Amino acid sequence: MEIDEDKIDDAVLALLWLTLHNERCAWKGFDWATTDRLHKKGLIGDPVNKSKSLILTDEGLERSQALFRELFTRPPQ
């Protein structure tokens, strides 16, 4: 089976929005390889530090909310 890492990155970014606190911080309980890719894409700050949170960039914050709505909400009835 071939894994689409971009889809994994989108799902993780959406879930980061779910754990958002202090306006743009999210808990970093996800795979290091995924958070490294999100950092390289410019969507989060450098995840390699002693903090238990990571910081979403402006683009990352906007995209994480859009992906959360797209992936995890039901359409209005």
N, C-alpha and C positions, 0 to 999 in steps of 0.2 A: 504494500500500500504506500502510495506517495503522499506525503503530508504537505499541505499548502500552508506554509508558515505565515503568509500574509493574512489568511483567515484566522489563524491562531492569534496573531498580533491584534487584529480587530476585536476579537472576543475579549482578550485581556484588557485592551484599552477601554472597552465598554464596561467591563467589570470594575476597572479602576474608578470610573465615575460613580459606581454604586458605593464605594467606600470613601468617597470624597469628604474631606474635612478641612477647615481653615481655608476655604475658597478654592484651593488648587493643589492640596496635598492628598495623597492616597496611600493606603497601606501597601507595602511592597511584599506581599506574600505569594508572588508568582515566580515562575521559573526564571533563573538569571539570564539564560540565553534570550528569552522573550523580552525581558526588560532592557537588555543590551540592544536588541534590534530596535525597540521603540525609541531608545536614546539616539541611536544612529539615524533614525528617521526624523529626529528633531521634535518628537512628541512629548518627551519627558526629559527632566534634568538627569544628570549623571546618577544612576542608581547605586554606584559603588561608594558607599559611605556608611557610617555607623548608625545613621538615623533609621528608624523603623518605617519611615514614610519616604515617598518620592514626590517630586514636584512636577506637575503637568505644565507644559508650555502653553502659551495662548492657543496655538493651533491644536495641541493635544487636548486641551480642555474642551474646545469647541467640537472637535471630532469625537471625543469620548462620549459626550452627551448625545450627539447625533447617532452614533453607533448603538448606544444603549437603547434609545428609542426604536431604532430600526430592528434590533435583534431581540429585544426583551419586552416590548409592549404589545398589547393587542390593539387592533384597529378599532376606531370608534364604531359603535353600533347604532 
